[in-house]
Amino acid sequence: MTHETQPTLAVVGSTMIDLVAYAEVLPEDGETLLGEKFQMGFGGKGANQAVMAKLMGAEVAMVNCLGDDDYAQMYRKNFADYGINTDHVYTAPGASGVAPIWVDGQGHNRIIIIPGANHALTAQQATAAIEALAPLQVVIGQFEIPQEVTAAGFAAAQKFEATTVLNPAPASALCPALLAVTDWLIPNEHEFALLAGSEPSDTALLSFATQTATRLLVTLGEAGVALAVDGEVIRLPTTRVEAIDTTGAGDAFVGAFAYGLAAGLAPVAAAQLGMDRATDSVTKLGTQSSYAPLSPR
Ligand code: RIB
């Protein structure tokens, strides 16, 4: 059944200013190469997911910490332009998060994140924010802020019966306290390999979903997605397109999928929404700049 009112969703997560260099071939150690173009944009896995959920039609609040630099002011304006609630976007002394990114001629990326103020968000702030924003249908988290902070936000969310969605990116071990308050776990195949220690075969998916007591969805790039839910594996293929920049495609998926869940869609229908938005995003440059303001199907 779908919700008749606007779905409400919060992201406890990161903001980064993306500094993206595009070059046909990326440099080797000690090499200098001529690139094609440079683009500065708004990124961070958390903020990207928040923007996509907002573009899909959700009411979205961001829970985050920015620095006290010019990037922070730019980011606040960006959130305001999208109509994202920033009542719980705090300020800490020092630099905001930045992400130098290299994208090659095939659209593949390499990213370094410098978290800066993202790591100043506290568990107390995350808890208070979610309590103030409740009721919410869905709360999303990632690994670009400390896991104990996300765990605090998720614990508060579950008290109000919100569904928690964890995108364990960038790849890292998952702390038990955060896993305990995670309903949906959405790694890509590399993150799944690190967490589960295996390829995403049907057996491995079912076993990891049981072991973690989560609803599991693994994104597989051009191979689509695999869901392990209620003892069954469902694989959904994706549409092939010519990719020019894959940066932020995973976040487009998570934001649109979470919107779908918040809107009351079944997981497979929500995953299809996510794949549509992720596929569209890889045909355009940048992260948030590649997200088209489309309505859900
Ligand atoms: O997933 C893409 C994002 O990862 C980029 O926007 C960058 O900021 C890093 O967080």
Boltz pocket constraint, residues with backbone or C-beta under 6 A from the ligand:
constraints:
  - pocket:
      binder: B
      contacts: [[A, 16], [A, 17], [A, 18], [A, 42], [A, 43], [A, 44], [A, 45], [A, 48], [A, 98], [A, 99], [A, 111], [A, 113], [A, 144], [A, 247], [A, 248], [A, 249], [A, 250], [A, 251], [A, 287]]
      max_distance: 6.0
